[in-house]
Every structure is written in structure tokens, then in C-alpha cells.
């Protein structure tokens, strides 16, 4: 089962590389934000798979912290000063 977890984690890392392309080429800020959300979600999934493969509870804790930080990043973007100025105009 450990080999399966590591294989899925490797596949998810490949999807993160595709997301990296979107971050650099994204035409709008919203596209870049969605790619960064992909990084956060996929990073949490990779950490959880590695925690299951190696039976490491510290990786589970790190995954929980990354999940909370990803939510806070979106909230900060949505409430940021640039978004409020655009809504007023």
C-alpha cells in the first residue's frame, strides 16, 4: 500500500507542475489565485498521502496547518484593498 500512496503523491506533484505554468502565464489575478489554491489543496493531499505511507503524524499536523493557511489566503485576497477599490468604481 505504501507504493500506491507514493505513486499517487507523485502524480499529484505532476499536477502541481501544471498549476505552476498557470501561475506564470495566467492572464488575470483570479487565474493565478485559483492555481495557488490548487497548490494548497494538492499540497495538503500530498502531505496526507505521505503521512499515511510513512505513518508520520507530524505530516498530518503540517497538512492541517496548510489547509488553514490556504483558506486564509483566499479570504485575504477577497478582502484586500485592490478588490475593494474595483468594487467602488
Secondary structure as UniProt FT lines:
FT   HELIX           2..25
FT   HELIX           29..54
FT   HELIX           57..78
FT   HELIX           81..88
//
